[in-house]
């Protein structure tokens, strides 16, 4: 069947792809449509035609799934920040678990039984401690739009509040709107500072304080079970994991390229009076060769918490050559994580013990995962 932009038809949703789009079929063509739930029958309108698939927008729900709920946010569907507010929270957790299992099996050849159920967030709304507000001049309306990028178009959706942000940040949004930037194209970062940690303005820190204790406990459990004496904290940022694990090992070193983050890491370390660790300002791929000579690989655990693009191939290859006792991989991007795990575990160099997902990003397509790999003798 041929289809063109603007065509409308009825579609049954068979699956939700990683990224949040529902999946259905129009004869042999796969159709992707957002804001739907598996099992629903919906009316959609074609927005994009490709050779092997179509993209469409939801026109109306003809038969709703029992898990469909009313979104809390009045901007949901226009603002691109959230994808799942129309699903009840238990459905979000089970769906993310299935998505991670499918993705890891396809990309990293990880057996489904290695993926643990997703740990829920105690605060499915009002959890984000950092947001980025964008500004854009709307020439048609002659006004400055202040908000987030839309989900369907590369324009800013004007917003007055964000339901997934901490209440303090919503007060800050009001301040920005009361005294807006002088023009469009300006980004404004709003952040709730973590208690007891120094974090430079643009340096990374986990954006969900509510589930952060469970993330720390997951990594601590893996480190304890691995039994290593030394720790390398790669892509360490302000030293979070190295400092949180310091009491479990005899010595540790953290590596981070961000000079300001390393300065903060050293002050975070000093403030706690920890004596068995150091932080190094360098690119991971440049510092790692010397560090693996300093630390006995068979007694060392490596924590990887890379950017969303994942690890450099040279870093993965060096880890494969050195074969540390344990690698703990932390990532908010399951696709690049699955790719890197597949590389690390190929040819039996490492064995994947398990993957623990944590829902650090409720209402959205994103999910944090912690993987425990053990070096094979």
C-alpha positions in Angstrom: 0.0 0.0 0.0 1.4 3.4 -0.9 1.0 6.3 1.6 1.7 10.0 1.4 2.0 12.8 3.9 -1.3 13.8 5.3 -3.0 10.4 4.9 -4.9 9.1 7.9 -5.6 5.5 8.8 -6.3 3.2 11.8 -3.3 1.5 13.4 -2.9 -1.1 16.1 0.2 -0.5 18.3 2.3 -3.7 18.6 5.4 -2.4 20.5 7.2 0.7 21.8 10.6 1.3 20.3 13.5 2.5 22.4 13.1 6.3 22.2 9.4 6.2 22.9 7.7 5.8 19.6 4.9 3.2 19.2 5.3 0.7 16.4 2.6 -0.6 14.1 2.3 -1.8 10.5 0.6 -0.6 7.4 0.9 -3.7 5.2 4.6 -4.2 4.9 5.6 -0.7 6.2 6.6 -0.1 9.8 4.8 3.0 11.2 6.3 4.9 14.1 4.0 7.1 16.2 4.6 8.8 19.6 2.3 9.1 22.6 0.7 5.6 22.3 0.7 2.4 24.3 1.0 -1.3 23.2 -2.4 -2.8 22.5 -4.1 0.5 21.6 -6.0 1.2 18.4 -5.4 4.7 17.2 -6.0 7.0 14.3 -2.8 8.5 12.9 -1.7 11.0 10.3 1.4 10.4 8.1 4.0 13.1 8.7 7.1 11.5 7.0 7.4 8.9 4.2 10.5 6.7 3.9 11.2 3.7 1.7 10.8 1.1 4.5 8.9 3.0 7.2 6.5 5.9 7.9 6.3 8.4 10.7 2.9 9.6 11.9 1.3 11.7 14.6 -1.5 10.6 16.9 -4.9 12.1 15.9 -7.0 10.3 18.4 -7.1 7.1 20.5 -9.9 4.8 19.4 -9.4 2.0 21.9 -7.2 3.0 24.9 -5.0 0.7 26.9 -5.9 0.3 30.6 -2.5 1.8 31.5 -3.3 5.2 29.8 -3.5 8.0 32.3 -4.0 11.8 32.2 -0.6 13.6 31.9 0.2 15.9 34.7 1.9 18.5 32.5 -0.2 20.8 30.3 2.7 21.0 27.8 3.0 17.2 27.3 2.8 16.3 23.7 4.2 19.6 22.5 7.3 19.9 24.8 9.9 17.3 23.8 11.2 16.7 27.3 8.9 13.8 28.2 7.6 10.8 26.2 5.7 8.7 28.7 3.4 10.9 30.9 0.4 9.2 29.3 1.4 5.8 30.8 1.0 4.8 34.5 4.3 4.5 36.2 4.3 0.7 36.6 3.8 0.4 32.8 6.8 2.7 32.2 9.0 0.5 34.4 8.0 -2.8 32.7 8.3 -1.2 29.2 11.8 0.1 29.9 12.8 -3.3 31.2 11.7 -4.9 28.0 13.3 -2.2 25.8 16.7 -2.7 27.6 16.5 -6.5 27.3 15.7 -6.3 23.6 18.4 -3.7 22.9 21.1 -5.4 24.9 20.3 -8.8 23.2 20.4 -7.2 19.7 23.4 -4.9 20.1 25.5 -6.5 22.8 24.4 -10.1 22.6 23.6 -9.9 26.3 21.2 -12.7 27.5 17.9 -11.4 28.7 18.2 -13.1 32.1 21.2 -10.8 32.9 19.0 -7.7 32.9 17.4 -7.1 36.4 14.0 -5.3 36.8 14.2 -1.5 36.7 14.5 0.1 40.1 11.7 2.7 40.5 12.2 6.3 41.4 10.4 7.3 44.7 9.5 10.6 43.0 8.2 10.0 39.5 7.6 13.7 39.2 9.5 16.7 40.6 12.9 14.9 40.5 15.2 16.7 38.1 17.8 18.9 39.8 19.1 20.4 36.6 17.3 21.7 33.5 18.3 23.9 30.5 15.9 26.6 29.5 16.2 27.8 25.9 15.1 31.1 24.3 13.9 31.8 20.8 12.4 34.8 19.2 9.0 34.1 17.6 8.8 36.5 14.7 5.2 35.8 14.0 3.9 36.5 17.5 6.6 39.1 18.1 7.6 37.5 21.5 10.4 35.7 23.1 9.7 32.0 23.7 11.2 30.6 26.9 11.1 26.9 27.5 12.2 23.6 26.0 12.6 22.2 22.4 9.4 20.8 21.0 9.0 17.1 20.3 7.9 17.5 16.7 9.6 20.7 15.5 13.0 22.4 16.2 11.3 25.3 18.0 11.0 26.3 21.6 7.8 25.5 23.4 7.0 28.4 25.8 6.6 27.0 29.3 5.9 28.4 32.8 6.7 25.3 34.7 8.2 21.8 34.4 6.4 18.9 36.2 9.5 16.7 36.3 11.7 19.5 37.8 12.4 20.1 41.4 10.0 22.8 42.8 13.0 25.1 43.5 13.8 25.1 39.7 10.2 26.0 38.9 10.7 29.1 41.0 13.8 29.8 39.1 11.9 29.5 35.8 9.6 32.2 37.0 12.6 34.4 37.8 14.0 33.9 34.3 10.6 34.7 32.7 10.3 37.9 34.9 13.8 39.0 33.7 14.3 37.3 30.4 17.5 37.3 28.3 17.8 40.1 25.8 17.4 37.9 22.8 16.7 34.4 21.4 19.3 31.7 21.1 20.4 31.9 24.7 20.5 28.9 27.0 20.0 29.2 30.7 21.0 26.4 33.0 19.1 26.1 36.2 20.5 23.7 38.9 19.8 22.7 42.5 23.3 22.2 44.0 23.9 18.8 45.6 24.4 19.0 49.4 28.1 18.5 50.4 29.5 18.5 46.8 31.2 21.2 44.9 30.1 21.1 41.2 31.2 23.7 38.7 28.5 25.3 36.7 28.8 23.1 33.5 30.3 20.0 35.1 28.3 16.7 35.3 26.4 15.5 38.3 23.6 13.0 38.5 20.3 14.8 37.9 18.1 12.8 40.3 18.8 13.1 44.0 15.8 10.9 44.9 17.2 7.7 43.3 20.9 8.6 43.8 21.3 6.6 47.0 20.2 3.4 45.2 22.6 4.2 42.4 25.5 4.5 44.9 24.3 1.3 46.7 24.2 -0.6 43.4 27.8 0.3 42.5 29.0 -0.3 46.1 27.4 -3.8 46.1 29.1 -4.6 42.8 32.5 -3.4 44.1 32.1 -5.4 47.3 31.2 -8.6 45.4 34.2 -8.1 43.1 36.6 -8.0 46.0 39.2 -5.7 44.3 41.8 -3.8 46.4 42.3 -0.9 44.0 39.9 1.3 42.0 40.1 3.4 38.8 37.3 5.9 38.4 37.3 6.9 34.7 35.4 9.9 33.5 35.1 10.7 37.2 33.7 14.2 36.9 33.8 15.8 40.4 34.9 12.5 41.9 31.5 11.2 42.9 32.0 7.4 42.5 35.7 7.3 43.6 34.9 9.2 46.8 31.7 7.1 47.5 33.7 3.9 47.1 36.9 5.1 48.9 36.3 3.0 52.0 36.0 -0.2 50.0 39.5 -0.2 48.5 43.1 0.4 49.6 43.7 3.0 47.0 41.9 4.7 44.0 42.5 7.2 41.2 40.0 9.2 39.2 40.6 10.6 35.7 38.7 13.5 34.1 39.5 15.8 31.2 37.4 18.7 32.6 39.9 20.8 34.5 37.3 22.6 36.6 35.7 19.3 37.5 39.0 17.8 38.6 39.7 20.9 40.8 36.3 20.4 42.4 37.0 16.6 42.8 40.2 17.4 44.7 38.4 19.8 47.0 35.6 17.3 47.5 38.2 14.7 48.5 40.1 17.1 50.8 36.9 18.2 52.5 36.1 14.6 53.5 39.6 14.0 54.7 40.1 10.9 52.5 43.8 10.0 52.1 43.8 7.0 49.8 42.8 8.6 46.5 44.0 11.1 43.9 42.4 12.8 40.9 44.2 13.3 37.6 43.3 15.9 34.9 43.8 14.1 31.6 42.0 12.3 28.8 41.1 8.8 29.9 42.7 7.2 26.8 46.0 9.1 27.6 46.1 8.4 31.4 45.0 4.8 31.4 48.2 3.1 30.1 50.2 4.5 33.0 47.5 3.8 35.6 47.2 0.2 34.6 50.9 -0.2 35.2 50.6 1.4 38.6 47.7 -0.7 39.8 47.8 -4.5 39.6 45.1 -5.5 37.1 44.1 -8.6 38.9 43.3 -6.6 42.0 41.7 -3.6 40.3 38.1 -2.6 39.6 37.5 0.0 36.9 34.4 2.2 37.0 33.4 3.6 33.6 30.9 6.5 33.6 31.5 7.9 30.1 29.6 10.6 28.1 26.5 9.5 26.2 28.7 8.6 23.1 30.4 5.9 25.1 34.0 4.9 25.5 36.8 5.5 23.0 37.7 2.3 21.1 41.3 2.6 22.3 40.1 2.6 25.9 38.0 -0.5 25.4 40.9 -2.3 23.7 43.3 -1.4 26.4 40.9 -2.8 29.0 40.6 -6.0 27.0 44.4 -6.3 26.9 45.0 -5.5 30.6 42.0 -7.5 31.9 41.3 -5.9 35.2 39.6 -8.0 37.8 36.3 -6.1 37.3 34.7 -3.4 35.2 31.6 -1.5 36.4 30.0 0.4 33.6 27.5 3.2 34.4 25.6 4.8 31.6 22.4 6.8 30.8 22.6 5.7 27.1 21.8 2.0 26.9 22.5 1.8 23.1 26.2 2.9 23.4 26.5 0.9 26.6 25.3 -2.3 24.9 27.7 -1.7 22.1 30.7 -1.2 24.5 29.7 -4.3 26.6 29.6 -6.3 23.4 33.2 -5.2 22.6 34.5 -5.9 26.2 32.9 -9.3 26.4 33.8 -10.5 22.9 36.1 -13.6 22.7 35.4 -14.3 26.4 37.6 -11.5 27.7 35.0 -10.4 30.2 31.9 -12.1 31.6 28.8 -10.0 32.2 27.5 -10.9 35.7 24.4 -8.6 35.5 22.9 -5.3 34.5 20.9 -3.2 37.0 18.7 -0.5 35.4 17.5 2.4 37.5 14.8 4.8 36.5 16.7 8.0 37.0 14.5 9.7 34.4 10.8 8.9 34.9 8.3 10.0 32.3 11.1 10.1 29.7 12.7 7.6 27.3 16.0 7.6 29.3 17.1 5.1 31.8 20.4 4.6 33.8 22.1 1.2 33.8 24.9 -0.3 35.8 26.7 -3.3 34.4 29.0 -5.6 36.4 31.7 -7.3 34.3 34.3 -9.8 35.6 37.6 -10.5 34.0 37.8 -14.1 32.7 41.0 -16.0 33.6 
